[in-house]
Amino acid sequence: MALISLALRSNLWFLILTDASILVVVSFTLVYNWAYFMVEPSYGGSNGCSP
């Protein structure tokens, strides 16, 4: 019984950490894209490739 509960607990922590890392990556990507689109027009449209 203890082994089963330990396995479930470790699996739950693994899922929580995986979901948290995915959320961090997605939120960071969204914030980076938002900042890029907010800042980029100030450079003028000629050099759209440069960050």
Secondary structure, DSSP 8 states (H G I E B T S, - for coil): -HHHHHHHHHHHHHHHHHHHHHHHHHHHHHHHHHHHHHHGGGG-GGG-S--
